Amino acid sequence: MKISDIKESGERIENGGWVDDIPGLPGLRLKVRGVGCEAYRDLEGRLIDAIPRQDRARGISRETAEGIASRCLHEIALMDWDGLTGEDGTPLGYNPETAHMLLTDRLFQNFRAGVIWAAERVGRL
């Protein structure tokens, strides 16, 4: 394997790119920034720093960690989608309210998992 084959695209990680063929989400394409992008890391760090020190010392609760991840995915990683429709088959354009619901409602965990999968791989494409 050539070393260049494992190098990631910093441009796609920082500025986003389209990812398709997402497991469990046939026909859906997501435009995402990478979870390693500077904006994601900055927001994640600020949110963790906002947790009282005594609470961080014992470890962040699962609920808090999921909340931080959801906010980072919503505000930084997920930029757009293509191929998502309403129940009547009408295409749904990206909007922040729907994105928030899809990333935080436990009934849409497969969507959230797809966003994470895409954001972890966007720089490799």
N, C-alpha and C positions, 0 to 999 in steps of 0.2 A: 504494500500500500504506500502510495506517495504521501508525503507529509502534507502536501497541498490538498489532498482529498479529505483531510480531517479539519482543515482550517475553516472557521466560521466567518460569515459575512457580517462584519461590524455594522455596515450600513443598514442591513435588514434588521439587525437586533435593535439598533438605536432608533431607526425611522419607520420601521414596520415593513411588512410584506404579506402577500397573500399566501395562505396555506390551504391546500385542499386534501382530499383523501383522508379525512379525519376519522379515525376508528369510531364506529357507533353513530356517526352523523353523516350518512350518505347524502350527497348532493349539496352539502353545506360547505362554503368557503369562508374562511375568517381572515381578516386583515389584523395582524397583531404585531406588537413590539415584543422583543424577547424579555423574558423574566430577568435577564442579566443586564438590561439596559440601565443607563445611569439614572434616568428618571424613576424607574421602578425601584432601584436600590435606594435612592434618596428618600422617596416617599415611605418605603418600608422602614428605613432607619428612623425617620422622624416619628412614625407611628409607634415604633418600639420604644424610642426614647421618651415618648409621652406617657408611657406606663410608669406608675410610681416605682421607684428603685426597689423597694422592699418586695413588690409583686414580681418584678423581673428576676430578683435573686433566687426565688423559689421556682422559677420557670414560668413561662407564659402558659396560661390555660389554653386548652384546645379551642374553646369558643373565641378567645381573644385572637389567637393565631389565625383562625379561619376568617374572622372579621378583618384582620389586617390584609390577609391574602385577597379577600373579596374586594376590598377597596382598591388595592394595587391593580388587580385584574381589571376592574371597572374603569378606574381613572387613567391608567397608563397602558396596560397591555392590549385590551380589546379596542380596536379602532373602527371596525366596520364588519359587515357580513354580507354574504350573497347566497341566495338559495333558501332563505328562511321564509315560510309562508304562514298566513293565518289559517284557521280551521277551514275557511272557505276557499283556500288555494291562492288567495291574493298575496303577492309578494309583500313582505314586511321590510321596509327600509330600516336601517340602523337608527335607533334613538336611545338616548341615555337611560330613560325610564325603563324601557323594555330590557335593555342590557343589564341594568341593576337587578331587575326581577329574575332574569335568567341565571345570573351569577350567584344569587343569594337564596332563592327558593329551593328547598331540599328536593322538591319534586322535579327539578331540572338539573340534578347533579351531573347527568351525562353531558349537558351543554358545558357546564363549568369544567368538567374533566377534559372536554374537547378543547376549550380555550387554553387550559394549562398545557395540554399536549402540544398544541400549535405554538404557543409562546416559548416552549422549551426547544422547539425544532426550527423556528423561523430562520435562524442564522445558518442552518445547515443546508438550506435549499438553494 
